[in-house]
């Protein structure tokens, strides 16, 4: 089968498509014929050895897929022929992938494979960030940094689907702002001077929850945007640098800075992923969550997809199409 190989740590330009044997399936795994795979920022980091998961070279990246079950263990919640999304965490950029049964999820008939492949990594992260770590309550105001990207649009949609009163996107350009609004944000503000714009939008009160996938030098101004009892969710650092917190700012307004480490949390708790999917599934079936796709690339163009993310040209989720 065709598969993507990361054979060195020189970045997306050296990633290649190679012919490999189909994966073997352990007794407790589901074998999936991959139709589409989601591309995300951690995939880019893995091409440079900068992600916390560092497999031995060469390896097949790809954390999330959608496709059809080829084989499943007895007693699994899915069976051969079922349409599914899945979180193999590695190996998804290939014609087939073996995945733990606990991380394979049924998808509604209304959902195509490309959209289904856009859900697991970003939307389960967003759900964990807002509903578990952020304790978001109905009616609260949520600010989303990087609001036009894959995680940002997922946070927007999950926030609205689970009752946020207002969602404000922070973006670098008006074009990206329009993408954030199309994903479901009530409005957007530009990153340059966002603090004053957010204060104006909220009548000086500030926001209840901030989802930050960017980090960097906007972090302090983000804290200044929080209302009393506000929560700052640290999801990632696409801006490159890791900010530091002056903790006196937290004391003055009773603020929380909350780490969002979804992967390690979920994998250490059997059944947690399935519980998240159970909560998301009715939102998917009702159309309250519809992943905005930023582009589809055939497997042979994996470099272009990774470079689009690395160079911040992606808006919405990028997908690799493996089968028609």
Buried (B, 14 or more C-beta within 10 A) or exposed (E): BBBBBBEEEEBBEEBEBEEBEBBEBEEEBBBBBBBBBBBBBBBBBBBBEEBEEEBEEBBBBBBBBBBBBBBBBEEBBBEEEBBBBBBBBBBBBBBBBBBBBBBBBBBEEEBBBBBBBBBBBBBBBBBBBBBBBBBBEEEBBBBBBBBBBBBBBBBBBBBBBBEBBBBBBBBBEEEBBBBBBBBBBBEBBBBEEBBEBBBEBBEEBBBBBBBBBBBBEBBEBBBBBBBEEBBBBBBBBBBEEEBEBEEEBBEEBEBBBBEBEBBEBBBEEEEBBBEBBEBBBEBBBEEBBBBBBBBBBEBEBBBBBBBBBBEBEBBBBBBBBBEE
